[in-house]
Structure formats: C-alpha cells, structure tokens
Amino acid sequence: MLTCKDEDEVEHLAAALGEGGGVLMPPGNYGFGRKFAWVNDRFGVSWQVNLL
C-alpha cells in the first residue's frame, strides 16, 4: 500500500502503475479514506494507493 500526500499524487500513481496492467478500483472515495485506488501493474503486482 502506498500512502499519498494529496489527491493529485493518488491519481498520478494509480495511472502510472495501472498502465499496461489493470484497474481493480478506480480512484475515488470509498468511505475509508479521502481517495483510494487499487491497480495491478504490468507485472501483475497489486497496488493499493490511498490518501488518508
């Protein structure tokens, strides 16, 4: 899990990590943080990107 300092960083990291991979949960507010995204990178590694 990556914790970000602002919403722009969440958007940037989710887009960069998800390129060539897949989006499991696009950046949004899911109730447990201000902004969250979950992506798989091009190597199949799963990343959770969160702004608390």
Beta strands, then each sheet from edge to edge (+ up, - down):
strand 1: 2-3
strand 2: 22-28
strand 3: 35-40
strand 4: 46-51
sheet 1: 1+ 4+ 3- 2+
end
